[in-house]
Amino acid sequence: MVPDLVITVNKGLPDECIYLIELKYLTKKDVAHKSREGKQNRLVNKANEEFDNYKSALDFKGRNVKAYAMVFAGPECVYWHLQ
């Protein structure tokens, strides 16, 4: 399991960090439905669970990791959060 996007900066500095970005999508049907918020919350919870798994991977142990969850409805970002 890997995040949708990983950005690393390696300049040899002690405070370097790794950015993990997890992208989730609402379908057009989900966007039009009244329960959009419930579906969106489930996607955010899933992204957070996945972040916990990623952060426990050996490659990220002891590193400064910043994880962003983003939910899109079509081209619009309807939610983003730094974990």
mmCIF file of the N, C-alpha and C atoms, coordinates in Angstrom:
data_MODEL
# 
_entry.id   MODEL 
# 
loop_
_atom_site.group_PDB 
_atom_site.id 
_atom_site.type_symbol 
_atom_site.label_atom_id 
_atom_site.label_alt_id 
_atom_site.label_comp_id 
_atom_site.label_asym_id 
_atom_site.label_entity_id 
_atom_site.label_seq_id 
_atom_site.pdbx_PDB_ins_code 
_atom_site.Cartn_x 
_atom_site.Cartn_y 
_atom_site.Cartn_z 
_atom_site.occupancy 
_atom_site.B_iso_or_equiv 
_atom_site.pdbx_formal_charge 
_atom_site.auth_seq_id 
_atom_site.auth_comp_id 
_atom_site.auth_asym_id 
_atom_site.auth_atom_id 
_atom_site.pdbx_PDB_model_num 
ATOM 1   N N  . MET A 1 1  ? 0.847   -1.169 0.000   1.00 0.00 ? 1  MET A N  1 
ATOM 2   C CA . MET A 1 1  ? 0.000   0.000  0.000   1.00 0.00 ? 1  MET A CA 1 
ATOM 3   C C  . MET A 1 1  ? 0.896   1.236  0.000   1.00 0.00 ? 1  MET A C  1 
ATOM 4   N N  . VAL A 1 2  ? 0.663   2.140  -0.908  1.00 0.00 ? 2  VAL A N  1 
ATOM 5   C CA . VAL A 1 2  ? 1.444   3.374  -0.993  1.00 0.00 ? 2  VAL A CA 1 
ATOM 6   C C  . VAL A 1 2  ? 0.507   4.569  -1.120  1.00 0.00 ? 2  VAL A C  1 
ATOM 7   N N  . PRO A 1 3  ? 0.946   5.734  -0.610  1.00 0.00 ? 3  PRO A N  1 
ATOM 8   C CA . PRO A 1 3  ? 0.113   6.930  -0.758  1.00 0.00 ? 3  PRO A CA 1 
ATOM 9   C C  . PRO A 1 3  ? 0.005   7.324  -2.224  1.00 0.00 ? 3  PRO A C  1 
ATOM 10  N N  . ASP A 1 4  ? -0.976  8.161  -2.521  1.00 0.00 ? 4  ASP A N  1 
ATOM 11  C CA . ASP A 1 4  ? -1.151  8.626  -3.891  1.00 0.00 ? 4  ASP A CA 1 
ATOM 12  C C  . ASP A 1 4  ? 0.021   9.469  -4.348  1.00 0.00 ? 4  ASP A C  1 
ATOM 13  N N  . LEU A 1 5  ? 0.609   10.231 -3.427  1.00 0.00 ? 5  LEU A N  1 
ATOM 14  C CA . LEU A 1 5  ? 1.717   11.097 -3.789  1.00 0.00 ? 5  LEU A CA 1 
ATOM 15  C C  . LEU A 1 5  ? 2.656   11.218 -2.594  1.00 0.00 ? 5  LEU A C  1 
ATOM 16  N N  . VAL A 1 6  ? 3.957   11.064 -2.845  1.00 0.00 ? 6  VAL A N  1 
ATOM 17  C CA . VAL A 1 6  ? 4.981   11.248 -1.818  1.00 0.00 ? 6  VAL A CA 1 
ATOM 18  C C  . VAL A 1 6  ? 5.970   12.264 -2.353  1.00 0.00 ? 6  VAL A C  1 
ATOM 19  N N  . ILE A 1 7  ? 6.230   13.302 -1.569  1.00 0.00 ? 7  ILE A N  1 
ATOM 20  C CA . ILE A 1 7  ? 7.200   14.318 -1.961  1.00 0.00 ? 7  ILE A CA 1 
ATOM 21  C C  . ILE A 1 7  ? 8.278   14.343 -0.890  1.00 0.00 ? 7  ILE A C  1 
ATOM 22  N N  . THR A 1 8  ? 9.509   14.157 -1.303  1.00 0.00 ? 8  THR A N  1 
ATOM 23  C CA . THR A 1 8  ? 10.627  14.216 -0.365  1.00 0.00 ? 8  THR A CA 1 
ATOM 24  C C  . THR A 1 8  ? 11.579  15.323 -0.794  1.00 0.00 ? 8  THR A C  1 
ATOM 25  N N  . VAL A 1 9  ? 12.176  15.937 0.181   1.00 0.00 ? 9  VAL A N  1 
ATOM 26  C CA . VAL A 1 9  ? 13.194  16.950 -0.065  1.00 0.00 ? 9  VAL A CA 1 
ATOM 27  C C  . VAL A 1 9  ? 14.448  16.458 0.632   1.00 0.00 ? 9  VAL A C  1 
ATOM 28  N N  . ASN A 1 10 ? 15.533  16.363 -0.101  1.00 0.00 ? 10 ASN A N  1 
ATOM 29  C CA . ASN A 1 10 ? 16.758  15.830 0.477   1.00 0.00 ? 10 ASN A CA 1 
ATOM 30  C C  . ASN A 1 10 ? 17.912  16.784 0.201   1.00 0.00 ? 10 ASN A C  1 
ATOM 31  N N  . LYS A 1 11 ? 18.104  17.713 1.127   1.00 0.00 ? 11 LYS A N  1 
ATOM 32  C CA . LYS A 1 11 ? 19.220  18.642 1.020   1.00 0.00 ? 11 LYS A CA 1 
ATOM 33  C C  . LYS A 1 11 ? 20.235  18.402 2.132   1.00 0.00 ? 11 LYS A C  1 
ATOM 34  N N  . GLY A 1 12 ? 20.027  17.320 2.907   1.00 0.00 ? 12 GLY A N  1 
ATOM 35  C CA . GLY A 1 12 ? 20.946  16.989 3.981   1.00 0.00 ? 12 GLY A CA 1 
ATOM 36  C C  . GLY A 1 12 ? 20.710  17.750 5.272   1.00 0.00 ? 12 GLY A C  1 
ATOM 37  N N  . LEU A 1 13 ? 19.579  18.417 5.376   1.00 0.00 ? 13 LEU A N  1 
ATOM 38  C CA . LEU A 1 13 ? 19.275  19.183 6.581   1.00 0.00 ? 13 LEU A CA 1 
ATOM 39  C C  . LEU A 1 13 ? 18.558  18.290 7.600   1.00 0.00 ? 13 LEU A C  1 
ATOM 40  N N  . PRO A 1 14 ? 18.788  18.510 8.893   1.00 0.00 ? 14 PRO A N  1 
ATOM 41  C CA . PRO A 1 14 ? 18.187  17.635 9.910   1.00 0.00 ? 14 PRO A CA 1 
ATOM 42  C C  . PRO A 1 14 ? 16.668  17.773 10.032  1.00 0.00 ? 14 PRO A C  1 
ATOM 43  N N  . ASP A 1 15 ? 16.089  18.883 9.587   1.00 0.00 ? 15 ASP A N  1 
ATOM 44  C CA . ASP A 1 15 ? 14.655  19.095 9.751   1.00 0.00 ? 15 ASP A CA 1 
ATOM 45  C C  . ASP A 1 15 ? 13.858  18.829 8.472   1.00 0.00 ? 15 ASP A C  1 
ATOM 46  N N  . GLU A 1 16 ? 14.442  18.096 7.544   1.00 0.00 ? 16 GLU A N  1 
ATOM 47  C CA . GLU A 1 16 ? 13.738  17.785 6.295   1.00 0.00 ? 16 GLU A CA 1 
ATOM 48  C C  . GLU A 1 16 ? 12.490  16.970 6.580   1.00 0.00 ? 16 GLU A C  1 
ATOM 49  N N  . CYS A 1 17 ? 11.512  17.113 5.724   1.00 0.00 ? 17 CYS A N  1 
ATOM 50  C CA . CYS A 1 17 ? 10.290  16.346 5.930   1.00 0.00 ? 17 CYS A CA 1 
ATOM 51  C C  . CYS A 1 17 ? 9.845   15.666 4.643   1.00 0.00 ? 17 CYS A C  1 
ATOM 52  N N  . ILE A 1 18 ? 8.950   14.728 4.829   1.00 0.00 ? 18 ILE A N  1 
ATOM 53  C CA . ILE A 1 18 ? 8.330   13.989 3.736   1.00 0.00 ? 18 ILE A CA 1 
ATOM 54  C C  . ILE A 1 18 ? 6.859   14.382 3.738   1.00 0.00 ? 18 ILE A C  1 
ATOM 55  N N  . TYR A 1 19 ? 6.335   14.690 2.573   1.00 0.00 ? 19 TYR A N  1 
ATOM 56  C CA . TYR A 1 19 ? 4.924   15.022 2.434   1.00 0.00 ? 19 TYR A CA 1 
ATOM 57  C C  . TYR A 1 19 ? 4.204   13.833 1.812   1.00 0.00 ? 19 TYR A C  1 
ATOM 58  N N  . LEU A 1 20 ? 3.171   13.354 2.496   1.00 0.00 ? 20 LEU A N  1 
ATOM 59  C CA . LEU A 1 20 ? 2.304   12.304 1.963   1.00 0.00 ? 20 LEU A CA 1 
ATOM 60  C C  . LEU A 1 20 ? 0.978   12.958 1.607   1.00 0.00 ? 20 LEU A C  1 
ATOM 61  N N  . ILE A 1 21 ? 0.490   12.683 0.416   1.00 0.00 ? 21 ILE A N  1 
ATOM 62  C CA . ILE A 1 21 ? -0.790  13.251 -0.008  1.00 0.00 ? 21 ILE A CA 1 
ATOM 63  C C  . ILE A 1 21 ? -1.694  12.107 -0.450  1.00 0.00 ? 21 ILE A C  1 
ATOM 64  N N  . GLU A 1 22 ? -2.826  12.002 0.215   1.00 0.00 ? 22 GLU A N  1 
ATOM 65  C CA . GLU A 1 22 ? -3.802  10.966 -0.102  1.00 0.00 ? 22 GLU A CA 1 
ATOM 66  C C  . GLU A 1 22 ? -5.006  11.635 -0.747  1.00 0.00 ? 22 GLU A C  1 
ATOM 67  N N  . LEU A 1 23 ? -5.322  11.218 -1.967  1.00 0.00 ? 23 LEU A N  1 
ATOM 68  C CA . LEU A 1 23 ? -6.427  11.794 -2.724  1.00 0.00 ? 23 LEU A CA 1 
ATOM 69  C C  . LEU A 1 23 ? -7.622  10.851 -2.702  1.00 0.00 ? 23 LEU A C  1 
ATOM 70  N N  . LYS A 1 24 ? -8.781  11.401 -2.433  1.00 0.00 ? 24 LYS A N  1 
ATOM 71  C CA . LYS A 1 24 ? -10.037 10.643 -2.450  1.00 0.00 ? 24 LYS A CA 1 
ATOM 72  C C  . LYS A 1 24 ? -11.027 11.396 -3.332  1.00 0.00 ? 24 LYS A C  1 
ATOM 73  N N  . TYR A 1 25 ? -11.957 10.679 -3.895  1.00 0.00 ? 25 TYR A N  1 
ATOM 74  C CA . TYR A 1 25 ? -12.890 11.272 -4.854  1.00 0.00 ? 25 TYR A CA 1 
ATOM 75  C C  . TYR A 1 25 ? -14.332 10.910 -4.535  1.00 0.00 ? 25 TYR A C  1 
ATOM 76  N N  . LEU A 1 26 ? -15.202 11.907 -4.642  1.00 0.00 ? 26 LEU A N  1 
ATOM 77  C CA . LEU A 1 26 ? -16.644 11.688 -4.576  1.00 0.00 ? 26 LEU A CA 1 
ATOM 78  C C  . LEU A 1 26 ? -17.147 11.594 -6.015  1.00 0.00 ? 26 LEU A C  1 
ATOM 79  N N  . THR A 1 27 ? -18.039 10.665 -6.260  1.00 0.00 ? 27 THR A N  1 
ATOM 80  C CA . THR A 1 27 ? -18.620 10.545 -7.591  1.00 0.00 ? 27 THR A CA 1 
ATOM 81  C C  . THR A 1 27 ? -19.674 11.635 -7.793  1.00 0.00 ? 27 THR A C  1 
ATOM 82  N N  . LYS A 1 28 ? -20.081 11.848 -9.029  1.00 0.00 ? 28 LYS A N  1 
ATOM 83  C CA . LYS A 1 28 ? -21.142 12.828 -9.298  1.00 0.00 ? 28 LYS A CA 1 
ATOM 84  C C  . LYS A 1 28 ? -22.409 12.464 -8.546  1.00 0.00 ? 28 LYS A C  1 
ATOM 85  N N  . LYS A 1 29 ? -22.675 11.167 -8.471  1.00 0.00 ? 29 LYS A N  1 
ATOM 86  C CA . LYS A 1 29 ? -23.858 10.693 -7.747  1.00 0.00 ? 29 LYS A CA 1 
ATOM 87  C C  . LYS A 1 29 ? -23.747 11.040 -6.258  1.00 0.00 ? 29 LYS A C  1 
ATOM 88  N N  . ASP A 1 30 ? -22.547 10.851 -5.678  1.00 0.00 ? 30 ASP A N  1 
ATOM 89  C CA . ASP A 1 30 ? -22.343 11.189 -4.269  1.00 0.00 ? 30 ASP A CA 1 
ATOM 90  C C  . ASP A 1 30 ? -22.526 12.678 -4.023  1.00 0.00 ? 30 ASP A C  1 
ATOM 91  N N  . VAL A 1 31 ? -22.042 13.501 -4.936  1.00 0.00 ? 31 VAL A N  1 
ATOM 92  C CA . VAL A 1 31 ? -22.121 14.949 -4.788  1.00 0.00 ? 31 VAL A CA 1 
ATOM 93  C C  . VAL A 1 31 ? -23.570 15.403 -4.792  1.00 0.00 ? 31 VAL A C  1 
ATOM 94  N N  . ALA A 1 32 ? -24.383 14.809 -5.646  1.00 0.00 ? 32 ALA A N  1 
ATOM 95  C CA . ALA A 1 32 ? -25.784 15.203 -5.776  1.00 0.00 ? 32 ALA A CA 1 
ATOM 96  C C  . ALA A 1 32 ? -26.654 14.673 -4.634  1.00 0.00 ? 32 ALA A C  1 
ATOM 97  N N  . HIS A 1 33 ? -26.198 13.638 -3.963  1.00 0.00 ? 33 HIS A N  1 
ATOM 98  C CA . HIS A 1 33 ? -26.993 12.984 -2.925  1.00 0.00 ? 33 HIS A CA 1 
ATOM 99  C C  . HIS A 1 33 ? -26.901 13.755 -1.607  1.00 0.00 ? 33 HIS A C  1 
ATOM 100 N N  . LYS A 1 34 ? -27.970 13.704 -0.838  1.00 0.00 ? 34 LYS A N  1 
ATOM 101 C CA . LYS A 1 34 ? -28.033 14.409 0.436   1.00 0.00 ? 34 LYS A CA 1 
ATOM 102 C C  . LYS A 1 34 ? -27.032 13.875 1.459   1.00 0.00 ? 34 LYS A C  1 
ATOM 103 N N  . SER A 1 35 ? -26.624 12.624 1.302   1.00 0.00 ? 35 SER A N  1 
ATOM 104 C CA . SER A 1 35 ? -25.700 12.025 2.271   1.00 0.00 ? 35 SER A CA 1 
ATOM 105 C C  . SER A 1 35 ? -24.241 12.239 1.885   1.00 0.00 ? 35 SER A C  1 
ATOM 106 N N  . ARG A 1 36 ? -23.994 13.272 1.091   1.00 0.00 ? 36 ARG A N  1 
ATOM 107 C CA . ARG A 1 36 ? -22.623 13.573 0.643   1.00 0.00 ? 36 ARG A CA 1 
ATOM 108 C C  . ARG A 1 36 ? -21.662 13.711 1.830   1.00 0.00 ? 36 ARG A C  1 
ATOM 109 N N  . GLU A 1 37 ? -22.104 14.408 2.874   1.00 0.00 ? 37 GLU A N  1 
ATOM 110 C CA . GLU A 1 37 ? -21.225 14.642 4.020   1.00 0.00 ? 37 GLU A CA 1 
ATOM 111 C C  . GLU A 1 37 ? -20.816 13.325 4.683   1.00 0.00 ? 37 GLU A C  1 
ATOM 112 N N  . GLY A 1 38 ? -21.748 12.375 4.792   1.00 0.00 ? 38 GLY A N  1 
ATOM 113 C CA . GLY A 1 38 ? -21.426 11.075 5.370   1.00 0.00 ? 38 GLY A CA 1 
ATOM 114 C C  . GLY A 1 38 ? -20.399 10.332 4.539   1.00 0.00 ? 38 GLY A C  1 
ATOM 115 N N  . LYS A 1 39 ? -20.562 10.343 3.240   1.00 0.00 ? 39 LYS A N  1 
ATOM 116 C CA . LYS A 1 39 ? -19.616 9.692  2.327   1.00 0.00 ? 39 LYS A CA 1 
ATOM 117 C C  . LYS A 1 39 ? -18.257 10.379 2.421   1.00 0.00 ? 39 LYS A C  1 
ATOM 118 N N  . GLN A 1 40 ? -18.268 11.700 2.454   1.00 0.00 ? 40 GLN A N  1 
ATOM 119 C CA . GLN A 1 40 ? -17.024 12.462 2.564   1.00 0.00 ? 40 GLN A CA 1 
ATOM 120 C C  . GLN A 1 40 ? -16.301 12.110 3.864   1.00 0.00 ? 40 GLN A C  1 
ATOM 121 N N  . ASN A 1 41 ? -17.026 12.026 4.967   1.00 0.00 ? 41 ASN A N  1 
ATOM 122 C CA . ASN A 1 41 ? -16.425 11.668 6.256   1.00 0.00 ? 41 ASN A CA 1 
ATOM 123 C C  . ASN A 1 41 ? -15.815 10.275 6.219   1.00 0.00 ? 41 ASN A C  1 
ATOM 124 N N  . ARG A 1 42 ? -16.474 9.334  5.554   1.00 0.00 ? 42 ARG A N  1 
ATOM 125 C CA . ARG A 1 42 ? -15.924 7.977  5.441   1.00 0.00 ? 42 ARG A CA 1 
ATOM 126 C C  . ARG A 1 42 ? -14.621 7.993  4.646   1.00 0.00 ? 42 ARG A C  1 
ATOM 127 N N  . LEU A 1 43 ? -14.574 8.804  3.583   1.00 0.00 ? 43 LEU A N  1 
ATOM 128 C CA . LEU A 1 43 ? -13.347 8.901  2.792   1.00 0.00 ? 43 LEU A CA 1 
ATOM 129 C C  . LEU A 1 43 ? -12.211 9.519  3.609   1.00 0.00 ? 43 LEU A C  1 
ATOM 130 N N  . VAL A 1 44 ? -12.521 10.528 4.398   1.00 0.00 ? 44 VAL A N  1 
ATOM 131 C CA . VAL A 1 44 ? -11.506 11.154 5.246   1.00 0.00 ? 44 VAL A CA 1 
ATOM 132 C C  . VAL A 1 44 ? -11.004 10.158 6.287   1.00 0.00 ? 44 VAL A C  1 
ATOM 133 N N  . ASN A 1 45 ? -11.898 9.407  6.908   1.00 0.00 ? 45 ASN A N  1 
ATOM 134 C CA . ASN A 1 45 ? -11.493 8.406  7.891   1.00 0.00 ? 45 ASN A CA 1 
ATOM 135 C C  . ASN A 1 45 ? -10.608 7.341  7.253   1.00 0.00 ? 45 ASN A C  1 
ATOM 136 N N  . LYS A 1 46 ? -10.961 6.922  6.040   1.00 0.00 ? 46 LYS A N  1 
ATOM 137 C CA . LYS A 1 46 ? -10.143 5.934  5.340   1.00 0.00 ? 46 LYS A CA 1 
ATOM 138 C C  . LYS A 1 46 ? -8.751  6.493  5.052   1.00 0.00 ? 46 LYS A C  1 
ATOM 139 N N  . ALA A 1 47 ? -8.678  7.749  4.620   1.00 0.00 ? 47 ALA A N  1 
ATOM 140 C CA . ALA A 1 47 ? -7.383  8.379  4.358   1.00 0.00 ? 47 ALA A CA 1 
ATOM 141 C C  . ALA A 1 47 ? -6.546  8.429  5.632   1.00 0.00 ? 47 ALA A C  1 
ATOM 142 N N  . ASN A 1 48 ? -7.166  8.779  6.757   1.00 0.00 ? 48 ASN A N  1 
ATOM 143 C CA . ASN A 1 48 ? -6.439  8.841  8.024   1.00 0.00 ? 48 ASN A CA 1 
ATOM 144 C C  . ASN A 1 48 ? -5.926  7.472  8.456   1.00 0.00 ? 48 ASN A C  1 
ATOM 145 N N  . GLU A 1 49 ? -6.719  6.434  8.255   1.00 0.00 ? 49 GLU A N  1 
ATOM 146 C CA . GLU A 1 49 ? -6.267  5.075  8.557   1.00 0.00 ? 49 GLU A CA 1 
ATOM 147 C C  . GLU A 1 49 ? -5.073  4.700  7.687   1.00 0.00 ? 49 GLU A C  1 
ATOM 148 N N  . GLU A 1 50 ? -5.149  5.057  6.414   1.00 0.00 ? 50 GLU A N  1 
ATOM 149 C CA . GLU A 1 50 ? -4.046  4.757  5.505   1.00 0.00 ? 50 GLU A CA 1 
ATOM 150 C C  . GLU A 1 50 ? -2.785  5.511  5.913   1.00 0.00 ? 50 GLU A C  1 
ATOM 151 N N  . PHE A 1 51 ? -2.927  6.767  6.373   1.00 0.00 ? 51 PHE A N  1 
ATOM 152 C CA . PHE A 1 51 ? -1.771  7.526  6.838   1.00 0.00 ? 51 PHE A CA 1 
ATOM 153 C C  . PHE A 1 51 ? -1.094  6.832  8.006   1.00 0.00 ? 51 PHE A C  1 
ATOM 154 N N  . ASP A 1 52 ? -1.895  6.324  8.934   1.00 0.00 ? 52 ASP A N  1 
ATOM 155 C CA . ASP A 1 52 ? -1.320  5.618  10.076  1.00 0.00 ? 52 ASP A CA 1 
ATOM 156 C C  . ASP A 1 52 ? -0.490  4.428  9.608   1.00 0.00 ? 52 ASP A C  1 
ATOM 157 N N  . ASN A 1 53 ? -0.987  3.715  8.607   1.00 0.00 ? 53 ASN A N  1 
ATOM 158 C CA . ASN A 1 53 ? -0.234  2.588  8.056   1.00 0.00 ? 53 ASN A CA 1 
ATOM 159 C C  . ASN A 1 53 ? 1.054   3.060  7.383   1.00 0.00 ? 53 ASN A C  1 
ATOM 160 N N  . TYR A 1 54 ? 0.965   4.139  6.605   1.00 0.00 ? 54 TYR A N  1 
ATOM 161 C CA . TYR A 1 54 ? 2.148   4.654  5.912   1.00 0.00 ? 54 TYR A CA 1 
ATOM 162 C C  . TYR A 1 54 ? 3.204   5.108  6.902   1.00 0.00 ? 54 TYR A C  1 
ATOM 163 N N  . LYS A 1 55 ? 2.771   5.849  7.927   1.00 0.00 ? 55 LYS A N  1 
ATOM 164 C CA . LYS A 1 55 ? 3.718   6.408  8.887   1.00 0.00 ? 55 LYS A CA 1 
ATOM 165 C C  . LYS A 1 55 ? 4.427   5.328  9.692   1.00 0.00 ? 55 LYS A C  1 
ATOM 166 N N  . SER A 1 56 ? 3.817   4.178  9.839   1.00 0.00 ? 56 SER A N  1 
ATOM 167 C CA . SER A 1 56 ? 4.452   3.097  10.586  1.00 0.00 ? 56 SER A CA 1 
ATOM 168 C C  . SER A 1 56 ? 5.413   2.288  9.713   1.00 0.00 ? 56 SER A C  1 
ATOM 169 N N  . ALA A 1 57 ? 5.459   2.582  8.430   1.00 0.00 ? 57 ALA A N  1 
ATOM 170 C CA . ALA A 1 57 ? 6.382   1.881  7.533   1.00 0.00 ? 57 ALA A CA 1 
ATOM 171 C C  . ALA A 1 57 ? 7.817   2.241  7.904   1.00 0.00 ? 57 ALA A C  1 
ATOM 172 N N  . LEU A 1 58 ? 8.709   1.308  7.705   1.00 0.00 ? 58 LEU A N  1 
ATOM 173 C CA . LEU A 1 58 ? 10.108  1.518  8.068   1.00 0.00 ? 58 LEU A CA 1 
ATOM 174 C C  . LEU A 1 58 ? 10.716  2.729  7.375   1.00 0.00 ? 58 LEU A C  1 
ATOM 175 N N  . ASP A 1 59 ? 10.329  3.001  6.136   1.00 0.00 ? 59 ASP A N  1 
ATOM 176 C CA . ASP A 1 59 ? 10.894  4.130  5.391   1.00 0.00 ? 59 ASP A CA 1 
ATOM 177 C C  . ASP A 1 59 ? 10.610  5.467  6.049   1.00 0.00 ? 59 ASP A C  1 
ATOM 178 N N  . PHE A 1 60 ? 9.541   5.547  6.850   1.00 0.00 ? 60 PHE A N  1 
ATOM 179 C CA . PHE A 1 60 ? 9.133   6.821  7.432   1.00 0.00 ? 60 PHE A CA 1 
ATOM 180 C C  . PHE A 1 60 ? 9.407   6.926  8.924   1.00 0.00 ? 60 PHE A C  1 
ATOM 181 N N  . LYS A 1 61 ? 9.857   5.847  9.565   1.00 0.00 ? 61 LYS A N  1 
ATOM 182 C CA . LYS A 1 61 ? 10.099  5.877  11.010  1.00 0.00 ? 61 LYS A CA 1 
ATOM 183 C C  . LYS A 1 61 ? 11.197  6.880  11.337  1.00 0.00 ? 61 LYS A C  1 
ATOM 184 N N  . GLY A 1 62 ? 10.926  7.710  12.327  1.00 0.00 ? 62 GLY A N  1 
ATOM 185 C CA . GLY A 1 62 ? 11.892  8.696  12.766  1.00 0.00 ? 62 GLY A CA 1 
ATOM 186 C C  . GLY A 1 62 ? 12.032  9.898  11.850  1.00 0.00 ? 62 GLY A C  1 
ATOM 187 N N  . ARG A 1 63 ? 11.197  9.985  10.839  1.00 0.00 ? 63 ARG A N  1 
ATOM 188 C CA . ARG A 1 63 ? 11.249  11.099 9.885   1.00 0.00 ? 63 ARG A CA 1 
ATOM 189 C C  . ARG A 1 63 ? 10.134  12.087 10.184  1.00 0.00 ? 63 ARG A C  1 
ATOM 190 N N  . ASN A 1 64 ? 10.330  13.313 9.769   1.00 0.00 ? 64 ASN A N  1 
ATOM 191 C CA . ASN A 1 64 ? 9.317   14.350 9.902   1.00 0.00 ? 64 ASN A CA 1 
ATOM 192 C C  . ASN A 1 64 ? 8.340   14.176 8.737   1.00 0.00 ? 64 ASN A C  1 
ATOM 193 N N  . VAL A 1 65 ? 7.155   13.642 9.026   1.00 0.00 ? 65 VAL A N  1 
ATOM 194 C CA . VAL A 1 65 ? 6.173   13.338 7.984   1.00 0.00 ? 65 VAL A CA 1 
ATOM 195 C C  . VAL A 1 65 ? 4.963   14.251 8.136   1.00 0.00 ? 65 VAL A C  1 
ATOM 196 N N  . LYS A 1 66 ? 4.592   14.902 7.052   1.00 0.00 ? 66 LYS A N  1 
ATOM 197 C CA . LYS A 1 66 ? 3.366   15.704 7.015   1.00 0.00 ? 66 LYS A CA 1 
ATOM 198 C C  . LYS A 1 66 ? 2.424   15.036 6.026   1.00 0.00 ? 66 LYS A C  1 
ATOM 199 N N  . ALA A 1 67 ? 1.227   14.717 6.493   1.00 0.00 ? 67 ALA A N  1 
ATOM 200 C CA . ALA A 1 67 ? 0.275   13.971 5.682   1.00 0.00 ? 67 ALA A CA 1 
ATOM 201 C C  . ALA A 1 67 ? -0.965  14.816 5.426   1.00 0.00 ? 67 ALA A C  1 
ATOM 202 N N  . TYR A 1 68 ? -1.322  14.932 4.157   1.00 0.00 ? 68 TYR A N  1 
ATOM 203 C CA . TYR A 1 68 ? -2.501  15.689 3.744   1.00 0.00 ? 68 TYR A CA 1 
ATOM 204 C C  . TYR A 1 68 ? -3.538  14.748 3.148   1.00 0.00 ? 68 TYR A C  1 
ATOM 205 N N  . ALA A 1 69 ? -4.779  14.906 3.590   1.00 0.00 ? 69 ALA A N  1 
ATOM 206 C CA . ALA A 1 69 ? -5.899  14.201 2.978   1.00 0.00 ? 69 ALA A CA 1 
ATOM 207 C C  . ALA A 1 69 ? -6.680  15.223 2.166   1.00 0.00 ? 69 ALA A C  1 
ATOM 208 N N  . MET A 1 70 ? -7.004  14.870 0.929   1.00 0.00 ? 70 MET A N  1 
ATOM 209 C CA . MET A 1 70 ? -7.765  15.761 0.065   1.00 0.00 ? 70 MET A CA 1 
ATOM 210 C C  . MET A 1 70 ? -8.906  14.978 -0.560  1.00 0.00 ? 70 MET A C  1 
ATOM 211 N N  . VAL A 1 71 ? -10.112 15.559 -0.526  1.00 0.00 ? 71 VAL A N  1 
ATOM 212 C CA . VAL A 1 71 ? -11.283 14.942 -1.137  1.00 0.00 ? 71 VAL A CA 1 
ATOM 213 C C  . VAL A 1 71 ? -11.758 15.862 -2.253  1.00 0.00 ? 71 VAL A C  1 
ATOM 214 N N  . PHE A 1 72 ? -11.928 15.278 -3.430  1.00 0.00 ? 72 PHE A N  1 
ATOM 215 C CA . PHE A 1 72 ? -12.380 16.029 -4.597  1.00 0.00 ? 72 PHE A CA 1 
ATOM 216 C C  . PHE A 1 72 ? -13.771 15.593 -5.006  1.00 0.00 ? 72 PHE A C  1 
ATOM 217 N N  . ALA A 1 73 ? -14.564 16.566 -5.453  1.00 0.00 ? 73 ALA A N  1 
ATOM 218 C CA . ALA A 1 73 ? -15.859 16.317 -6.081  1.00 0.00 ? 73 ALA A CA 1 
ATOM 219 C C  . ALA A 1 73 ? -15.723 16.929 -7.464  1.00 0.00 ? 73 ALA A C  1 
ATOM 220 N N  . GLY A 1 74 ? -15.483 16.091 -8.450  1.00 0.00 ? 74 GLY A N  1 
ATOM 221 C CA . GLY A 1 74 ? -15.147 16.597 -9.775  1.00 0.00 ? 74 GLY A CA 1 
ATOM 222 C C  . GLY A 1 74 ? -13.809 17.307 -9.675  1.00 0.00 ? 74 GLY A C  1 
ATOM 223 N N  . PRO A 1 75 ? -13.661 18.487 -10.273 1.00 0.00 ? 75 PRO A N  1 
ATOM 224 C CA . PRO A 1 75 ? -12.389 19.189 -10.216 1.00 0.00 ? 75 PRO A CA 1 
ATOM 225 C C  . PRO A 1 75 ? -12.206 20.017 -8.937  1.00 0.00 ? 75 PRO A C  1 
ATOM 226 N N  . GLU A 1 76 ? -13.238 20.081 -8.100  1.00 0.00 ? 76 GLU A N  1 
ATOM 227 C CA . GLU A 1 76 ? -13.200 20.930 -6.913  1.00 0.00 ? 76 GLU A CA 1 
ATOM 228 C C  . GLU A 1 76 ? -12.720 20.157 -5.686  1.00 0.00 ? 76 GLU A C  1 
ATOM 229 N N  . CYS A 1 77 ? -11.750 20.731 -4.973  1.00 0.00 ? 77 CYS A N  1 
ATOM 230 C CA . CYS A 1 77 ? -11.314 20.154 -3.706  1.00 0.00 ? 77 CYS A CA 1 
ATOM 231 C C  . CYS A 1 77 ? -12.308 20.622 -2.642  1.00 0.00 ? 77 CYS A C  1 
ATOM 232 N N  . VAL A 1 78 ? -13.081 19.662 -2.089  1.00 0.00 ? 78 VAL A N  1 
ATOM 233 C CA . VAL A 1 78 ? -14.123 20.000 -1.122  1.00 0.00 ? 78 VAL A CA 1 
ATOM 234 C C  . VAL A 1 78 ? -13.656 19.818 0.319   1.00 0.00 ? 78 VAL A C  1 
ATOM 235 N N  . TYR A 1 79 ? -12.476 19.208 0.493   1.00 0.00 ? 79 TYR A N  1 
ATOM 236 C CA . TYR A 1 79 ? -11.940 18.990 1.842   1.00 0.00 ? 79 TYR A CA 1 
ATOM 237 C C  . TYR A 1 79 ? -10.446 18.785 1.741   1.00 0.00 ? 79 TYR A C  1 
ATOM 238 N N  . TRP A 1 80 ? -9.707  19.380 2.650   1.00 0.00 ? 80 TRP A N  1 
ATOM 239 C CA . TRP A 1 80 ? -8.292  19.061 2.807   1.00 0.00 ? 80 TRP A CA 1 
ATOM 240 C C  . TRP A 1 80 ? -7.932  19.248 4.273   1.00 0.00 ? 80 TRP A C  1 
ATOM 241 N N  . HIS A 1 81 ? -6.980  18.443 4.718   1.00 0.00 ? 81 HIS A N  1 
ATOM 242 C CA . HIS A 1 81 ? -6.605  18.481 6.122   1.00 0.00 ? 81 HIS A CA 1 
ATOM 243 C C  . HIS A 1 81 ? -5.182  17.982 6.275   1.00 0.00 ? 81 HIS A C  1 
ATOM 244 N N  . LEU A 1 82 ? -4.408  18.648 7.106   1.00 0.00 ? 82 LEU A N  1 
ATOM 245 C CA . LEU A 1 82 ? -3.077  18.198 7.464   1.00 0.00 ? 82 LEU A CA 1 
ATOM 246 C C  . LEU A 1 82 ? -3.205  17.356 8.716   1.00 0.00 ? 82 LEU A C  1 
ATOM 247 N N  . GLN A 1 83 ? -2.762  16.114 8.646   1.00 0.00 ? 83 GLN A N  1 
ATOM 248 C CA . GLN A 1 83 ? -2.851  15.230 9.811   1.00 0.00 ? 83 GLN A CA 1 
ATOM 249 C C  . GLN A 1 83 ? -1.645  15.434 10.682  1.00 0.00 ? 83 GLN A C  1 
# 
